[in-house]
């Protein structure tokens, strides 16, 4: 009998450990496409913060981004938490954002190389 109770207890413990937390979507969930655009722009803003701009600038740019998409900060945070809880899908979203950022870097590099080439031709 003790072995049966112990086995039942172990089964309960292991089944509880495997249960994954899956929050309900917030009532004001942002569509995934809008979320990706916001997430991309927020990442650009996060990178800007490494250069220590005035906090007022960061705050105003944050508000401009949210206003551009007609989203309030609380709705973005609630949606961000929800989308983050979907780990596998969030990894795919992050990969999409990284791809967009890499494309943007390549665009700037090619524009910069064109400018360098044009200025060196002008000097000759």
N, C-alpha and C positions, 0 to 999 in steps of 0.2 A: 504494500500500500504506500509506504514511504517513497519507494522508487517511482511509483506512478505519479504521486504528487510532485516529486522533484522534477520528473520529466515534463509534466504539465507546466510547472513554473518556468523551466528552461524554455519551453516552447513559447510561452507568453512573453518572456523577456526578449527572446530573439525576434519574435514577430513585431514587438514594439520598436525594437531598434531599426528594423528595416522600413518602418513606415516613414515616408518622406513628407516633409512639410510642404503643402501646396496651398498657398493663400488664395482666397477668392479674388477675382479681379476687382479693382476699385470701381466705384460707380462712375467716375469720370476718367476711365481708362483712355489714354491717348492711343490712337491707331499706331500700329507698328511702323508704318512708313513715316509718319510725323515724328514718332519717337526716335527713329534712326536719324532723321535730320537734326532734331534737337540734341541728341547725344553727340553727333558729329560736331556741332557748333559749340557745345559745352566742353568738348575735349580741346577744341582750338582755344577756348577761353582759359582752360586749365593750363595749357602750354604757355599762354601769355603770362600767367601768374609767376612762372619761373623767372621772369625778367623784372619782378618786383615793381609793377606799375602801381600808381596810387589806388588804394582800395575803392575810392569813389568811381574810378574808371571801370574797374572790374564789376562793381555793382551795377553801374549804368549799362554796361555791355550785356550783362546777364539779363537785365530787364528788357533791353532791346531785343535780345534773342527770343525771350518768352513772348513779348508783344508781337513780334514778327509772325509767330505761329499762333497767336491768340490763345495762349496757354498760361495759366497761373503757376507759380512755383510749387504750390502744394500738389496740384494735379501732376506736374512733372515728377516730383519726388515719389508720389504714390505709384505712378506708372513705372518709374524706374525700379522701385522695390519689387513690384510684381514681376516685371520682365527679368530682373536679376534672379528671382527665385526659380526660373526655368533655366537651369545651369547650361544644359546642352545647347538650347536655342540661343541663350545669351552669348555663348562662345561664338556661335555663328554670326550673331549681330556685331560682336566686337571685331571679328575678322572682316566683315563688310566695312566697318568704320575704318579699320586699319588700311584696307585697300583704298578707300577714298582718300585717306590722308597721304598714303604713298603716291597716289596719282597726282595729288596737289603738289607734293614735294617735287615730283618729276617735272610738272608743268613749270614750276618756279625755276628749277635748274635749267630747263631748256630756254626759258625767257632770259635768264641771267647770262647764259652762254651766248645768246643772240646779241644781247646788249654789249657784252665784252667784245664780241667779234666786230660789231658795228663801231665801237669806240676805237678799237685798234686799227680799223680800216680808215677812220677819220684822221688818226694821228699820222698815217703814212702818206 
